[in-house]
Structure formats: C-alpha cells, structure tokens
Amino acid sequence: MAESSKTEPAEASVTAKHAPGPLERGLEGFLFKSRWLMAPFYVGLVISLAVLLFKFVFLLWESVIHLPTAKESDIILGVLSLIDVCLTGNLVLIVVFSGYENFVSRIDPNGHPDWPEWMTKVDFAGLKQKLLASIVAISAIQLLKAFMNLDAGYDSTKLAWLVGVHMTFVVSTVMLALSDRWASDH
C-alpha cells in the first residue's frame, strides 16, 4: 500500500498538462501552417478537371459525328467512355473537396444553398472508401468495354489482366470497408 502511494504522484505528474515552450509552440505552429502546401495540389486537380472536360467534349463530339455509321456496340462503347471520364471527374472532385476539408481548412457551406451535404461530412475513412468505390467502377467500365470488344479480336491475356486488376480493386475495397467497420466497432 505504501508503494502505491509513492507511484501516484509520479503518475499524476505524467498526466498533468504539458506547458510547451516557445520553441515547441513555434515548431507546432510551423507544422500546422505547412498544411497550406497542399492547396496548390488541389488547385492542380481542379485544372485536371478542365482537362477531363476537354476530353469529355472531344469524346462526345466524336460519338456524335460517327453516330450515323456506328454499330450499336460502338455507341455503347462511346457512352461507356463518357461515363468513364465522368466518373474520373467525380473522383477528382471527391479528392479536392474532401482532401481540402480534411487536411487544409474547413469550407463554410453557408451562403451556398446548393452545397452538397456530403462534402463537409466525408472523413478520411469515408474518403478512402469513396475513392476505392470510384476506382472499382472505373475498372468495371474498362472491363465491360473489353468484353464488348471480344468480337474485334481482343487479346485474352489483356482481358485476364483486366479481370485480375478489377478483382484486386474489388477485394481491396471490401477489405478496407471491413477493416473500417471493425475499427469503428472497437
């Protein structure tokens, strides 16, 4: 009993609030402000959205021009290509808004009545799940496009790789979702 009374003050001093010195406060302030170094990355991703828009318009124009002579499978492949670019754009938006909100600064949705509610509610785990779900959808579209081209002499080795990569993404997404669920239950 005498030993426990000797260790109590030592434990109390360890759990007492630590008063940082000026050097520590300065270092922590510098590290906290360094998060703004991520802002140019998000601006770059917004520029990449413009590149995706250009590609989308080009694919749409190409589909419209070839519409009179296109077979049904060509039209479906063209639409799948448009969906693929659109999903990639959605993926970029998710990364831009969620990443900025989680790592740089909070975004104030007040004054923006059409602000999507999910944008300020996606945490890092949700961001990972949305990213992987988008990647699975994009790889599924690539796989579907390959299956649609089977009659055009598609390479079976390439098709096997597409299936393998897609299944890897699916399994990874399921494993991440399960691990996030298990972590939140504990």
VENFENGI-V566323 format. One record per residue. RES is the residue in one small letter. OMEGA is omega as a letter, one per 30 degrees, with the letter a starting at -180 (* if undefined). Layout:
<<RES/OMEGA> <RES/OMEGA>>
//
This chain:
<<m/l> <a/l> <e/a> <s/l> <s/l> <k/a> <t/a> <e/l> <p/l> <a/l> <e/a> <a/a> <s/l> <v/a> <t/l> <a/l> <k/l> <h/l> <a/a> <p/l> <g/a> <p/l> <l/l> <e/l> <r/l> <g/l> <l/l> <e/l> <g/l> <f/l> <l/a> <f/a> <k/a> <s/l> <r/a> <w/l> <l/l> <m/a> <a/l> <p/l> <f/l> <y/l> <v/l> <g/l> <l/l> <v/l> <i/l> <s/l> <l/l> <a/l> <v/l> <l/l> <l/l> <f/l> <k/l> <f/a> <v/l> <f/l> <l/l> <l/l> <w/l> <e/l> <s/a> <v/a> <i/a> <h/a> <l/a> <p/a> <t/a> <a/l> <k/l> <e/a> <s/l> <d/l> <i/l> <i/l> <l/l> <g/l> <v/l> <l/l> <s/l> <l/l> <i/l> <d/l> <v/l> <c/l> <l/l> <t/l> <g/l> <n/l> <l/l> <v/l> <l/l> <i/a> <v/a> <v/a> <f/a> <s/l> <g/l> <y/a> <e/a> <n/a> <f/a> <v/a> <s/l> <r/l> <i/a> <d/a> <p/l> <n/a> <g/l> <h/a> <p/a> <d/a> <w/l> <p/a> <e/a> <w/a> <m/a> <t/a> <k/a> <v/l> <d/a> <f/l> <a/l> <g/l> <l/l> <k/a> <q/l> <k/l> <l/a> <l/l> <a/l> <s/l> <i/l> <v/l> <a/l> <i/l> <s/l> <a/l> <i/l> <q/l> <l/l> <l/l> <k/l> <a/l> <f/l> <m/a> <n/a> <l/a> <d/l> <a/l> <g/a> <y/a> <d/a> <s/l> <t/l> <k/l> <l/l> <a/l> <w/l> <l/l> <v/a> <g/l> <v/l> <h/l> <m/l> <t/l> <f/a> <v/a> <v/l> <s/l> <t/l> <v/l> <m/l> <l/l> <a/l> <l/a> <s/l> <d/l> <r/l> <w/l> <a/l> <s/l> <d/a> <h/*>>
//
